[in-house]
Each structure stands twice: as structure tokens, then as C-alpha cells.
Amino acid sequence: MAQHIRGGIKTAKRYPKAEISLHFIIVGGGIAGLATAFALSLVGHRVTVIEESDGRIQTNNGVTCPPNMSKILQDWGLQSWLDQVGGKVANFRLTAAHSGDELGVVHMDTKYAGKIESDFFFLLYDDLYTLLRSLVDIEGVEVLLNRKVVDIDTHAVSVTLSGDSVQASLKADVIIGADGKDSLVRSVVNSGSFIKEVPTGSEPADPAGLVISSAVFQTKVLTEDPELAMLLEPHLWTLWCGNKYYATGALCSPDLYYVVMFSEVSSNATSAVEDIKNDWKEDLKYGTNKLKLDHIEHRKSESEARFHKLLDLAGDQLRSMRYDGFGSAYLENAVDDSGSVCLVGDAGHPIVPYSWHSAALGVEDACTLLHLFAGIQRHDQIPRLLNAYEEIRQPRWENILDAEKAYRTELAMPPGPARDARDQFFGELARMNSTFEEEDDEVVSEDVERLRMAWIKTMAAYNFDAREAVDDWFSKWGGILHRTVDLSEGVEDDFKTK
């Protein structure tokens, strides 16, 4: 399928081929599925992607590309594409949404407790999807569109498809579920019961749900208003911290500005909010009647002038979705009992859409599978490598989910002493150029300590290196993996992280 790629691409980085070539079936052709298909094809594996839709882009939102994701794209030979197409962020401005007062500007490229090695970008979803779709075509990945997986046989390692008025069965060596938050593959991997509870009080609690509203603006439109033109400062990411909501705005390409707002929804949400669909695909555009939704109008009424203008300017291009059920629950398994099926992207770690790591985690999953299966030598190593994938990825997923809950709590605080402490903390953070390392004899309040730890956790998340995590695993277990004799079932437990 021919695709026009903004910025163009050069040939992706070449990798040594794996000693044997496996056949992977990937269920789902979104960002995580395409990234995984591309990654595995780079080391010589045969990949088939099965996508239920017609493959046309369903959204025109922005995508956050934090350093842990841009590092991988750079390793895949795509740095020049990022530089040409993306909006690079070096500073983020924390703003009180109700007043417009600046709480502080934090410089991402300055020293803090752990230097960030790669750049922070915002991208247009259209650009990222088109890039990955073209890359899998270049690498010879088979993409089946308008075909739905209706059954999975983990023992035969096969899927049954419907579509085109016929059913067909496809067999593979490994099946990968990349079929999103309502994943069929997830229910197979976790035998229908797929969540484990986090102890109450261990992490900040989420509200009953979120309404996520977004829009993309032509920069030439914003330059016509002096107040809005201020938002277009190069390399600037603006965060508005509101009362039970927060919003971010940044360039997602040289000529486009992206804004997304996350609003808490209480358990007694109005019917108007409940009418909002749970998926962008089901409710792509909202007309003027939808702009009268209580939650949007309320946010406008309590927002500073620039953000109010952005919501007004969005007009009927403002799009909203509801996201429910992301409380303190985590998936029990990422790999099925047979050791032939695994999960990537939202299928493995449902996360708030368009949050800071929503795309990055799926790209990390792809990178992890690339480097694990680059080292495969025999077919009987598949279960062990998938077990390694679970051991590497599940702690990372849970750390990110916890970190995102923490920053959602801090950015959307209602008025009160805790918010006052947060505002003071942000000011100190900016003044100290984001280091904020605790002195040995320093005594801080409980609020400040919580904020400091949330900040450190947020920044540390950007430094994760998926390839390094695989290298660490091989340094520990590679000798056992590559024994020429079969391992007994009892030895499998040796692969579990102690």
C-alpha cells in the first residue's frame, strides 16, 4: 500500500538476522502492532498482521513521543524523520489553568537525578501511523485488512478469521495480541480473569473515569491572536493544571499545534458525558451540540483566557472520548500457559489514551521482542523467550501505570493546601533547574516529599532502555537458554527473576 510520508524516510537500520526464521501472527494493526511487526521483520522473521478495520487512519490526534520512545526510533534509523516531522520539546511550562499564572518552567535538557539521553517529541498520529505502515510494507510484512480474529487455539498456535464472507485458519509459531484495550487475545492469555488488584492505598486512586478532549490547530491560525501566538514558542510544552482536570499543548509538527485535555468524571456523571463513546473510532467528530456538554462548558468557564480561546477555536473539530475502568488493576499475565501467545500495547497494559507513555510502551514492547527473538537458535526456545518478555515488561508496565496515576493526581488537584504545596514545589523545581535532589539534612513536608518522589519517578521513566533490559536478561540467562540439550520443566523456574 503506497503511503505518502511527511519528511520522507531513509532505509531503516539493518540488523543481523536470527539463526532461524519464525512466523509471527500479530492481531491488531495499530501503532503497537505495526511497530512490533516492523521490529521482528528487521531480524528476519516472517510476520502477518491481521487488522479488523480497512487500515484507514481513524484519528488525527497528536502522540507523545518521550525519550524512552525516541531512543528506540533513533536506534531503528529514524532520527532524521523525527527531526523533520516532529515537534521537539526542551522545556515545559507549568501553568495554573484558572488564572494563567506561570508556576514554573522546567528545562528537560538540564541536569537532574539521572540525565535524559534522548529528546522529547510530539508527533501527529497520522505521521507515525503512516510511517510504520510504510515500513512494514518495505520489509515485506503481510497485512490482512477487514479480517477479524474470532478464535485462537493456543495449542495449535493458530487463529480463525472471519471476513470476506468466509472463515479461514492461519497457523504460526507465535501469536501476538495487539488488539487494544478490549483485546480478545488478552482474554485467552488470562483465561478470562485477567486482573490482579493492587493493595488499597498503595498508589493514588483514579476517578471513575476520564473524558479526553483534543484538537489539532494550524499554527497560522494561532499566530493571528497575540495571546495564542505565545504558545508557539519553539520547543515549549505547556501544561495547564486545573481543578480535576489538566491539559497539555505543544507543536506536534512544524505547522501543527496539538492540545489534549483530561477531565475527571465522577461516578454520578451527567447523561451527556455518559453519551460520549468509549472509543475515538465510534465517535470521531462532535458538532456544536456536543460542544455544549457540561464538562466542556465548565472547563471553559474556569479556564484562563488562552485555554478558553483554544476550546472556542476548536469549534466542531473538538473530539472527545470517555475512558473508564482504569483503577488499581493490572494484568495477571502477559504470556499464556502454552508459551506461544503474548500481549503488546493496550492489549497487555491498558493505559489512558494519549497519555505520556500510551504509544511509548507499545514501541518498547516491540523493541523488547526484537532483541529477544534476534537471539533465537531453536524452536524450543520460544516459550523461554516469551517468559523473558513477561519478566522484563510486566514490572515496567506497572511502574508506568503507577507513575501516570501519580502525575494525574498532582496535575488535577482541587483548590486547597495540597495544591498550594504543589504550586510551591513546581516553583522550586523550576528554580533549581529540575534537579530537586534532597539534601542530607533537609526536612520537608509530607506533601513536598510526595511531590518530589512523583517527579523523580516521572523523570526516571524517560530513561528506560528496552534494549539494555534485554541485554541484562541475556547476560544472566543466556548461557542456560543456549544449552544444546533440552531443559527439564523444572529448570524453567530458573528464568524467573529472583
TALINTA-V395792 format. One record per backbone hydrogen bond with DSSP energy under -0.5 kcal/mol. NH is the residue of the N-H (numbers start at 1). CO is the residue of the C=O. E is the energy in kcal/mol with one decimal. If there is no record, write none. Layout:
NH_CO_E + NH_CO_E
This chain:
5_3_-0.6 + 6_4_-0.6 + 8_5_-1.7 + 13_76_-1.6 + 15_42_-0.6 + 18_43_-2.8 + 19_376_-0.9 + 20_376_-0.7 + 22_20_-0.6 + 24_22_-0.6 + 24_46_-2.9 + 25_174_-2.6 + 26_24_-0.5 + 26_48_-3.2 + 27_25_-0.6 + 27_176_-3.0 + 28_26_-0.9 + 28_50_-2.7 + 34_30_-2.7 + 35_31_-2.5 + 36_32_-2.2 + 37_33_-2.3 + 38_34_-2.7 + 39_35_-2.5 + 40_36_-2.4 + 41_37_-1.9 + 42_38_-1.4 + 43_39_-0.5 + 43_40_-0.9 + 44_41_-1.7 + 45_40_-1.8 + 46_22_-2.6 + 48_24_-2.6 + 49_142_-3.3 + 50_26_-2.9 + 51_49_-0.6 + 51_144_-3.1 + 63_123_-3.1 + 65_121_-3.0 + 66_356_-0.5 + 69_66_-1.7 + 70_66_-2.6 + 71_67_-2.3 + 73_69_-2.2 + 74_70_-2.4 + 75_71_-1.9 + 76_72_-1.7 + 77_74_-1.9 + 78_73_-2.6 + 82_78_-2.1 + 83_79_-2.6 + 84_80_-1.8 + 85_81_-2.5 + 86_82_-2.4 + 87_122_-2.9 + 88_86_-0.7 + 89_120_-3.5 + 90_235_-2.3 + 91_235_-2.3 + 92_106_-2.6 + 93_237_-2.6 + 94_92_-0.6 + 94_104_-3.0 + 95_93_-0.5 + 95_239_-2.9 + 96_101_-2.8 + 97_95_-0.6 + 97_241_-2.1 + 99_96_-0.6 + 100_96_-3.3 + 103_94_-3.3 + 103_101_-0.5 + 104_94_-1.2 + 106_92_-2.6 + 106_104_-0.5 + 108_90_-3.0 + 108_106_-0.7 + 109_90_-0.8 + 110_107_-1.5 + 113_435_-0.5 + 114_112_-2.8 + 120_89_-0.8 + 121_65_-2.7 + 122_87_-1.9 + 123_63_-3.0 + 125_61_-3.3 + 128_124_-2.1 + 129_125_-3.0 + 130_126_-2.4 + 131_127_-2.2 + 132_128_-2.4 + 133_129_-2.8 + 134_130_-2.1 + 135_131_-2.4 + 136_132_-2.3 + 137_133_-1.3 + 138_134_-2.4 + 139_135_-2.0 + 140_137_-1.3 + 141_136_-2.8 + 142_47_-2.2 + 143_141_-0.5 + 144_49_-3.4 + 144_142_-0.5 + 145_143_-0.6 + 146_53_-2.8 + 147_51_-2.0 + 148_162_-2.7 + 150_148_-0.6 + 150_160_-2.9 + 151_160_-1.2 + 153_158_-2.7 + 154_152_-0.7 + 157_153_-1.1 + 158_153_-1.9 + 159_170_-2.5 + 160_151_-2.7 + 161_168_-3.6 + 162_148_-2.6 + 163_166_-0.7 + 166_163_-1.7 + 168_161_-1.5 + 170_159_-2.6 + 172_157_-2.7 + 173_23_-2.8 + 174_23_-1.7 + 175_340_-2.5 + 176_25_-3.1 + 177_342_-3.2 + 178_27_-2.7 + 178_176_-0.7 + 183_180_-1.3 + 187_183_-0.8 + 188_184_-1.1 + 189_185_-2.6 + 190_186_-2.4 + 191_188_-1.0 + 192_187_-2.0 + 193_190_-1.5 + 194_192_-0.7 + 196_330_-2.9 + 198_328_-1.8 + 202_199_-2.1 + 208_265_-0.6 + 209_265_-0.9 + 210_323_-2.4 + 211_263_-2.4 + 212_210_-0.5 + 212_321_-2.9 + 213_211_-0.6 + 213_261_-2.3 + 214_319_-2.6 + 215_259_-2.1 + 217_257_-3.3 + 219_255_-1.9 + 221_218_-1.2 + 222_218_-1.2 + 223_219_-2.1 + 224_221_-0.9 + 225_222_-1.7 + 226_224_-0.5 + 229_225_-2.7 + 230_226_-0.9 + 231_228_-1.6 + 232_229_-1.5 + 233_230_-1.0 + 236_233_-1.5 + 237_91_-2.1 + 238_249_-2.6 + 239_93_-3.2 + 240_238_-0.5 + 240_247_-2.9 + 241_95_-3.1 + 241_239_-0.6 + 242_240_-0.7 + 242_245_-2.2 + 244_242_-1.1 + 244_412_-1.2 + 246_262_-1.8 + 247_240_-2.0 + 248_260_-2.3 + 249_238_-2.2 + 250_258_-2.0 + 252_256_-1.9 + 253_256_-1.1 + 256_253_-1.1 + 257_217_-2.9 + 258_250_-3.1 + 259_215_-2.5 + 260_248_-2.1 + 261_213_-3.1 + 262_246_-3.1 + 263_211_-2.5 + 263_261_-0.6 + 264_244_-2.6 + 265_209_-2.6 + 269_266_-1.1 + 274_270_-2.2 + 275_271_-1.7 + 276_273_-1.6 + 282_279_-0.8 + 283_279_-0.8 + 283_280_-1.0 + 286_318_-0.8 + 290_287_-0.8 + 291_287_-1.2 + 292_289_-1.1 + 293_290_-1.8 + 297_293_-2.4 + 298_294_-2.6 + 299_295_-1.8 + 300_296_-2.3 + 301_297_-2.1 + 302_298_-1.3 + 303_300_-1.2 + 304_97_-2.8 + 308_304_-2.5 + 309_305_-2.6 + 310_306_-2.0 + 311_307_-2.1 + 312_308_-2.2 + 313_309_-3.2 + 314_310_-1.9 + 315_311_-0.8 + 315_312_-0.8 + 317_314_-2.4 + 318_315_-1.4 + 319_214_-2.3 + 321_212_-2.0 + 322_277_-3.1 + 323_210_-2.9 + 325_208_-0.9 + 329_327_-2.3 + 330_196_-2.0 + 332_194_-1.3 + 336_341_-2.2 + 339_336_-1.3 + 342_175_-2.1 + 343_334_-1.6 + 344_177_-2.7 + 347_344_-1.1 + 348_345_-1.6 + 349_345_-1.9 + 355_352_-1.6 + 358_355_-1.1 + 361_357_-2.3 + 363_359_-1.7 + 364_360_-2.6 + 365_361_-2.4 + 366_362_-2.0 + 367_363_-2.4 + 368_364_-2.5 + 369_365_-2.3 + 370_366_-2.3 + 371_367_-2.1 + 372_368_-2.0 + 373_369_-2.6 + 374_370_-1.0 + 375_372_-1.1 + 376_373_-0.6 + 381_378_-1.6 + 382_379_-1.8 + 385_381_-2.4 + 386_382_-2.6 + 387_383_-2.1 + 388_384_-1.9 + 389_385_-2.2 + 390_386_-2.1 + 391_387_-2.4 + 392_388_-2.5 + 393_389_-2.9 + 394_390_-2.1 + 396_392_-0.7 + 397_393_-2.9 + 398_394_-2.3 + 399_395_-2.2 + 400_396_-2.4 + 401_397_-2.6 + 402_398_-2.3 + 403_399_-2.5 + 404_400_-2.9 + 405_401_-1.9 + 406_402_-2.1 + 407_403_-2.3 + 408_404_-2.1 + 409_405_-2.1 + 410_406_-2.0 + 411_407_-2.5 + 412_408_-1.3 + 413_410_-0.7 + 420_416_-2.2 + 421_417_-2.4 + 422_418_-2.0 + 423_419_-2.7 + 424_420_-2.1 + 425_421_-2.3 + 426_422_-2.8 + 427_423_-1.9 + 428_424_-2.3 + 429_425_-2.9 + 430_426_-2.3 + 431_427_-2.2 + 432_428_-2.1 + 433_430_-1.7 + 434_429_-3.0 + 435_432_-1.5 + 442_439_-1.5 + 444_442_-0.5 + 449_445_-2.5 + 450_446_-2.2 + 451_447_-2.3 + 452_448_-2.9 + 453_449_-2.3 + 454_450_-2.2 + 455_451_-2.5 + 456_452_-2.4 + 457_453_-2.5 + 458_454_-2.2 + 459_455_-2.7 + 460_456_-2.7 + 461_457_-1.5 + 462_458_-0.6 + 462_459_-1.0 + 463_460_-1.3 + 464_461_-1.0 + 466_464_-0.6 + 469_465_-1.8 + 470_466_-1.5 + 471_467_-2.4 + 472_468_-2.4 + 473_469_-1.7 + 474_470_-2.6 + 475_471_-2.3 + 476_472_-1.2 + 476_473_-0.5 + 477_473_-3.0 + 478_474_-2.4 + 481_477_-2.4 + 482_478_-2.1 + 483_480_-1.4 + 491_488_-1.0 + 492_488_-0.6 + 492_489_-1.0 + 493_490_-0.9 + 494_491_-2.1 + 495_492_-1.8 + 496_493_-1.6
